[in-house]
Amino acid sequence: MRETVETPRRTRVGEMEIGEGLPLALVAGPCVIESEGMCLDVAREVKAIAERLGMPFIFKASCDKANRSSGDSFRGPGFDEGLRILATVRDEVGVPVTSDVHETSQVAAAADVLDVIQIPAFLCRQTDLLVAAAASGKAVNVKKGQFLAPWDMTHVARKLRDAGCEEILLTERGASFGYNRLVADMTSIPIMQSTGCVVLFDATHSVQQPGGEGARSGGDRTMVPTLARAAVAAGADGVFLEVHPDPANAKSDAATQLALDNLEGLLEILVRLRVVLLNA
């Protein structure tokens, strides 16, 4: 059953407000922290692009990829070192930062650094993790599980609100469609917005083929612009894009990350689409 909330879909992240009637928001960065230098370089370049286009921007990179296909895959610098690097990005570049938590024990440390705590799709129904994130006082972004219907996110939003969180983002990232395949259902965007939450669309994970290359996930980054345009046209409040200076050699999600050089051209189109919708 869908639950409609009659309040504006707006979420505050620090000094920034994103949501209904506002400019398209951007959450972007490399899939995983590969080095401090790369994170700083990417954050500075994306910030400059976002400022030129008038987009609220949150930098994203994972400290520890705890859900890789293979135990031999690169996971990142580790949670504590990753938070240190994200704190450096936040302070030196001057942008809000986000990353994911996988256990309740990580939330307190994450809240000391992150402006938005992200709950991974595979963990979106974990009540204790949601409650801990809600109690942190930070905005919370929950990736919709590939196994959930969009209307099931009503219960996720309610768990967060019942635990005291009002700054909530929900992110669509595709639904399982047989083995090693995802599909993106654009109707999930307005359905999840009916909860009263800001809804983002993750265009890079939505083109993923989970486990499609055996010990790692595959995907098709050429479809990222198509899905991103469709999502903005469907009314998404923001886009989530993993970007990398050299995607083919990325240490995680090499098949799906968008080349940093291609980011501005895509965002220019998405911003124009958003303006058309806002003025319709």
VOGU-3710 file (C-alpha; in Angstrom, 3 decimals, decimal comma):
1> mretvetprr> 0,000/0,000/0,000  1,323/3,455/-0,921  1,454/6,163/1,708  1,150/9,751/0,490  2,706/12,522/2,563  1,389/16,041/1,887  4,610/17,887/2,685  7,184/19,182/0,165  9,810/16,695/-0,918  12,813/18,576/0,376
11> trvgemeige> 15,869/17,482/2,291  18,516/19,651/3,905  22,163/18,604/3,779  24,163/21,138/5,754  23,537/24,507/4,096  22,149/22,832/0,985  18,508/22,045/0,240  17,477/19,659/-2,523  14,150/18,338/-3,712  10,841/19,380/-5,205
21> glplalvagp> 10,884/22,595/-7,201  14,636/23,048/-6,767  17,607/22,600/-9,140  18,651/19,063/-9,986  21,003/17,672/-7,330  24,164/15,692/-8,040  25,767/12,954/-5,958  28,971/11,891/-7,677  32,458/10,507/-7,218  34,439/7,319/-7,760
31> cviesegmcl> 32,910/4,004/-6,737  35,595/3,339/-4,152  38,387/5,424/-2,634  41,501/4,464/-4,573  43,725/7,249/-3,250  43,435/10,551/-1,442  44,861/12,422/-4,403  42,356/11,010/-6,865  39,433/11,832/-4,577  40,621/15,413/-4,188
41> dvarevkaia> 41,126/15,826/-7,934  37,708/14,361/-8,802  35,933/16,358/-6,101  37,493/19,629/-7,288  36,624/18,993/-10,934  33,055/17,884/-10,254  32,512/20,805/-7,880  33,599/23,236/-10,610  31,212/21,619/-13,097  28,331/21,626/-10,617
51> erlgmpfifk> 28,896/25,295/-9,787  28,882/26,243/-13,474  25,573/24,427/-13,896  23,993/25,575/-10,627  23,708/22,056/-9,211  23,865/21,190/-5,503  26,731/18,660/-5,243  27,573/15,942/-2,721  30,820/13,997/-3,158  30,513/10,212/-2,853
61> ascdkanrss> 33,136/7,481/-2,549  33,062/4,198/-0,632  35,523/3,643/2,204  35,085/-0,124/2,192  33,271/-2,123/-0,489  31,964/-4,872/1,751  29,746/-6,450/-0,925  32,170/-7,219/-3,752  31,438/-10,306/-5,883  34,756/-11,926/-4,972
71> gdsfrgpgfd> 36,685/-11,929/-1,715  39,777/-11,126/-3,759  38,348/-7,862/-5,134  39,691/-4,472/-4,057  37,647/-3,113/-1,154  39,245/0,270/-0,569  41,522/1,753/2,094  39,419/0,533/5,006  36,690/2,293/6,926  38,791/4,449/9,250
81> eglrilatvr> 41,298/5,545/6,610  38,468/6,142/4,161  36,725/8,465/6,598  39,978/10,368/7,090  40,270/10,870/3,320  36,633/11,985/3,044  37,156/14,462/5,880  40,089/15,883/3,915  37,924/16,199/0,798  35,151/17,881/2,784
91> devgvpvtsd> 37,522/20,383/4,406  39,858/21,141/1,492  37,344/21,156/-1,363  34,426/22,516/0,634  31,745/20,022/-0,379  29,415/17,735/1,593  30,497/14,088/1,541  28,747/10,736/1,736  29,707/7,096/1,986  28,072/3,857/3,033
101> vhetsqvaaa> 27,914/2,048/6,357  27,424/-1,689/6,676  27,197/-2,202/10,442  25,621/-0,320/13,333  29,067/-0,045/14,945  30,230/2,179/12,066  27,512/4,805/12,324  28,918/6,977/15,119  32,313/7,381/13,439  30,639/7,989/10,080
111> advldviqip> 28,425/10,702/11,557  31,516/12,578/12,745  32,631/12,999/9,116  29,801/12,407/6,664  27,049/14,855/5,798  24,884/12,024/4,443  24,993/8,444/5,669  24,275/5,980/2,880  22,603/2,618/3,441  23,539/0,075/0,731
121> aflcrqtdll> 20,778/-1,536/-1,319  21,438/-4,989/0,090  20,930/-3,632/3,626  17,945/-1,354/3,049  15,619/-3,464/5,218  18,039/-3,889/8,136  16,059/-2,212/10,908  18,888/-1,803/13,413  21,119/-0,175/10,807  18,364/2,189/9,700
131> vaaaasgkav> 17,540/3,151/13,285  21,202/3,774/14,111  21,636/5,945/11,020  18,436/7,854/11,833  19,633/8,521/15,377  22,927/9,980/14,107  21,343/13,335/13,354  22,622/13,249/9,775  20,704/13,011/6,523  20,265/9,396/5,405
141> nvkkgqflap> 20,228/8,109/1,841  18,834/4,608/1,374  19,458/2,738/-1,868  16,353/0,751/-2,818  17,147/-2,950/-2,826  17,110/-4,652/-6,210  14,707/-7,124/-4,626  12,146/-4,551/-3,426  9,113/-3,047/-5,087  9,205/0,762/-4,979
151> wdmthvarkl> 6,124/0,903/-2,721  7,974/-1,236/-0,180  10,244/1,748/0,487  7,294/3,221/2,400  8,281/0,957/5,305  11,925/2,023/5,069  10,963/5,704/5,227  8,658/5,028/8,171  11,436/3,254/10,108  13,688/6,277/9,640
161> rdagceeill> 11,001/8,774/10,618  9,945/6,758/13,649  13,605/6,838/14,781  13,718/10,629/14,454  15,183/11,197/10,996  13,527/13,851/8,838  16,275/14,416/6,258  15,718/11,368/4,042  16,741/10,521/0,494  15,728/7,372/-1,369
171> tergasfgyn> 17,687/6,173/-4,393  16,425/4,012/-7,248  19,137/1,754/-8,654  17,366/-0,866/-10,744  15,490/-4,077/-10,024  16,608/-7,682/-10,491  15,418/-9,158/-13,775  16,568/-12,742/-13,938  20,205/-13,673/-13,412  22,946/-11,009/-13,769
181> rlvadmtsip> 20,523/-8,408/-15,038  18,886/-5,231/-13,779  16,118/-3,133/-15,274  15,186/0,435/-14,373  11,502/1,132/-13,841  10,934/4,868/-14,079  7,523/4,594/-12,424  9,394/3,829/-9,201  10,460/7,487/-9,016  7,002/9,026/-8,485
191> imqstgcvvl> 5,938/6,013/-6,417  8,813/6,530/-3,960  8,240/10,298/-4,013  4,726/9,635/-2,725  6,382/8,857/0,637  7,319/12,544/0,846  11,013/11,737/0,411  13,486/13,202/-2,040  14,269/10,584/-4,700  17,545/10,224/-6,583
201> fdathsvqqp> 18,281/7,992/-9,545  21,514/5,996/-9,635  22,261/5,853/-13,349  25,556/3,993/-13,098  24,516/1,103/-10,843  21,329/0,718/-12,871  23,369/-0,377/-15,903  25,224/-2,968/-13,840  25,166/-6,704/-14,548  25,681/-8,117/-11,026
211> ggegarsggd> 28,191/-10,956/-11,122  27,990/-10,788/-14,899  31,719/-11,350/-15,367  32,060/-14,237/-12,958  34,195/-12,889/-10,116  33,061/-9,335/-10,751  30,078/-7,377/-11,979  29,776/-6,255/-15,567  27,632/-3,586/-17,149  27,249/-1,170/-20,031
221> rtmvptlara> 28,190/2,446/-19,331  26,950/3,528/-22,771  23,421/3,268/-21,368  24,078/5,660/-18,474  23,033/8,813/-20,391  19,850/7,136/-21,653  18,696/6,145/-18,180  19,779/9,424/-16,594  17,769/11,436/-19,123  14,739/9,214/-18,623
231> avaagadgvf> 14,955/9,535/-14,837  15,146/13,329/-14,892  12,232/13,430/-17,325  10,326/11,183/-14,892  10,863/13,774/-12,148  13,866/12,524/-10,167  15,091/15,150/-7,713  18,724/14,333/-8,368  21,119/11,953/-10,062  23,716/9,652/-8,546
241> levhpdpana> 26,674/9,030/-10,851  29,894/7,186/-10,192  32,645/8,916/-12,158  36,306/8,069/-12,668  39,218/9,660/-14,546  40,004/6,292/-16,201  37,001/3,955/-15,872  38,562/1,036/-17,754  41,232/0,806/-15,052  39,006/1,538/-12,066
251> ksdaatqlal> 39,441/-0,860/-9,153  35,675/-1,291/-8,764  32,755/-1,092/-11,210  35,071/-0,559/-14,175  32,287/-1,440/-16,609  29,757/1,101/-15,346  31,529/4,213/-14,086  31,200/7,285/-16,266  34,352/8,897/-17,611  34,967/12,185/-15,823
261> dnleglleil> 35,573/13,852/-19,193  32,008/12,969/-20,236  30,302/14,256/-17,103  29,721/17,913/-17,955  28,104/17,227/-21,329  25,617/14,824/-19,767  24,834/17,145/-16,860  24,171/20,059/-19,218  21,406/18,016/-20,851  19,996/16,857/-17,516
271> vrlrvvllna> 19,889/20,408/-16,157  18,038/21,604/-19,256  15,501/18,813/-18,822  15,010/19,792/-15,193  14,424/23,421/-16,115  11,800/22,405/-18,660  9,959/20,379/-16,014  10,165/23,141/-13,414  8,723/25,616/-15,888  6,050/23,320/-17,278
//
